[in-house]
Amino acid sequence: MKLVENFFSVPYLVINKHYEILFFTKEMEELSALTGNFLELLDEGSISKVQEEVVPAKNKIKMEINIYQQERKLDPLLVDLYVNWKNDFQAELMILPKDQRVSDITVSLGKLRSRLNNTNFELLEEKEKLQEAIDENNRLSAPFIELSSTTALVPLFGDLNEEKMYTVSEYLLESAQQADKETILVDLTAVGEIQHDGMIVFQNVVQSLSYMGIEIVVIGVKPNHAQRINQLQLKLGLRFISSLHQAVQKYCH
């Protein structure tokens, strides 16, 4: 790769058929951070275009490409590329930056793209924070309270949906295993709607606790809960007590 003087007062270079740079002018050196291969000066979208069009079989062509500037941090520059193959082995390339207004638009679009990328990242961060808050809220909707050496209370709050039950199930099973209780009182007094998918997950949690040898006692069943809870009772043999006061008297004394 060699610098040549007094060739053209425009960015100019000579490449071989492998796109290796043989000669270049000072203007070309000022335009882009030169390396040994012309393809390395191009943005990703322009590389395939050049490989397809800049070939000896196409003697003279003009095309638009994006070329990296001296500072790689800057957005690629939109230029017109003029190609003239001298023979099957060497081609002359002349590069003319587009009108400044076009360049300004390119820069503006680049800045807009950067802002959009930043905005998307910020939105993703906010979404992750929101999901963490939802998960934490769901976990707090089913605290594990040790009432005695043998009994624990799990009061549930809000609607029982699939997302909430998946979040609390791991926490409840881990707490039950560590606490090693004989009985868990599940209080539904503060539960609103029990959704079908939430009921399925709840059933799996209750079944897992039963497999661990823990007796499950359900408290505070409302009329609108009864049908679905009764379906569980047939499968798992749940015990029911109408109030927390009665359950505490029976299992904590």
N, C-alpha and C positions, 0 to 999 in steps of 0.2 A: 504494500500500500504506500503510495508516494504522492506527496504534495506537488502540484504543478502550478507554475505562475503564468500570468498573461494568457490564459486560455479563454475564459469567459468571465465577465463580471457578474455572473450568476452562479448559484450552486450547481456544480457539475461534477460528474464522476464517471469513471469507466469501470465496468465490472466484467468478469468472465461468466461463462454459462452456469457456474456454480454460485453466482452472486457474490463472489469474493471481490472486494474493492481493490482495483489496481492503481488508479490515479484519482485525485480529487483536487478541487480548487479551494482556495482560502475561504471563499464564500460558503462552500459546502461545510467546511470545518466549523465555521461560525454558526451555521444553522443547526447542526445536530452533533451530538457527542459520537464521533465516528468510532466504529470498531472494525474488525477485519471483514465482516460480512454485511452486505446491504440489508438483508432480511432482519438483522438484529436492530436496525434503526426504526423498524415499522411496528405499529401496534398490532395486536393479535388479529384484528379483522382484516388488515391490509396484507398480511403475509400470504394468505391463500390466494388472494387476488393477483398478487405479483407472480407467485409461482405458476399460476394458470396463464397469465397474459404475457409476462416478460420472458419469452422463449424465442430462440432463433427463427422458428417457423413464422413468427409474426414480426415482420421486419421493422415497421414503424407503427407505434401506437401512442395514444394519449389516454391517461386515466387519472382518476382522483384517488389519492391514498392519504393516510394519516401517518405522519412521521414524528418520532420523538424529538423534542427540542434539546438544547444543550443541557438544561436542567430537567432531569427525568421527572421531577415532581410536578412540572407543569403539564397541562393537558397536551396531548399530541396535536400537531399542527396540520391543518388540512392544506394539501398542496396539489398542484397539477404535475404529473410525472410524464415527461416526454422521453420516449425510448427510440433509439436508432441503432439497430444491429449493424456493426461494421462488417462482420463476417459471422461464421457459425460459432465463434469462440469469444468475441468481445462485443459489448454493447455500450453506447454512450447514453448517459442518463442526464437529463436537465430537469431541475426541480424548481418550480416557481410557486411560492406561497400564494394562496388565493387572495382576493381582494380583502382589505383590512376589515371591511364590514362583515364579510363572511367569517373572517378569523374571530372578530368580536363575538359573533353569534355562536361560533364553536366554543369559545371560552365561556360564554354565558351558559350554554347548555351543559358544559362540563361542571360549572359551579352548581347549577341546578341539580345535576345528577348526584353530585357530592352531597348536597343538602338533603336530597331524597334518601340517599343511602344512610346518612346520619339520622334522619328522621325515622327510617325503618328500624335502625338499630335501637334508637331510643324507645320506639313503640314496642319492640321486642322485649327490652328491659322492663318497661312498664307492665307488659303482659305477664312476664315472669314474676314480677313483684306482686301483681294482683293475684296470680295463681297461688303464690306462697301464702298470701293473706287469706285466700279462700280455704286453702288446706288447713291453715292454723285455726281458722274459725270453725271448720268442721271438726277438727280434733277437740277443740274446746266444747263442742256440742255433745261430747260423750266422755266426761271425766270419769276416771276410775278412782272411787273413794273407798278406802278400807274402813269398814265399820267395826270389825272384830278380827280375831285371829283366824276365823273360818269364813267370814262373810264380807263381801264387797258390794258396793252400790254403783250402778252405772245409769245415771239419769240422762236421757236423751232429750234434745231440744230441737224445735223447728221441724220442718218437713223431712221425712226419711226418703231421700232420693238415692240413686245409684252412686253418684259422685261422692256424696257425704259418707255413705256406708263403706265405700272402698277406702276412703281416707282414714276412717276411724277403726276399720276392722284390724289392720295390722297393729295399731296402737293397743287396742283392747286385748288381742290375743297375746301380745308380748307382756302386757301388764298382768294378765291373768296367770301366765306361766311363771312370771317372777314372784307374784304374790302368793301363789300356791293356796288358793282358797277352795273351800268345799262348795260354797254357794255364791252365786252372783244374782243380785236383785236388779232387774232391768226395768227402770221406771219410765213409762210412756206418758206420764201426766202432762208434760209440756210439749208433746209431739202434736204437730198439726196433721197434715196429710201424709199418708203412707203410700208412696208410689209403688207400682208393681215391680219395677226393676230394683228399687231400693229394698223391697220385701224379699226378693230373691237373694240379694247379698246378705241381708240380715239373717235369712234362713241358714246360709252357709256359715256365718259367724257362730250362730247358736249351735249348729251341728258340730263345728270344730270344738267349741267349748264343752259340749257333751262328750265328745271323744276323749277329752282331757280329764273326764271324770267329774266335771263340775255340774252341779244342779243349777238349772236356770229357772228363776221365778220372775214372772212378768207382773208388773204393778201398773195400776192406773189405766186400764184399757178403756177406751171410749167406744161408744156404739159404732162409730164409723170405722174403727180399727178392727172390730170383733171378727168380721168375716175372714179377713186375711190372716189374722192371728190364729183363728180356729183352724185354718188350713195347715198352719205350722204345728198346731197341737196334735193333729192326727198323725203327723210324721215323727214328731220328736217328743211327744208326751210332756209338754210344758206345764208347769204349775202356775196358777193365777191367784193373786191376792188383790183385793180391791184397793187397799191404801198402803202407803209407805209406813204409816204408824203401825199397822197390824203386822207388816212384814218384819219390821225392826223388833217388835215384841217377840215374834216367833223365832227369829233366826239369830238374834243378838243377845239372848239371855240364856 
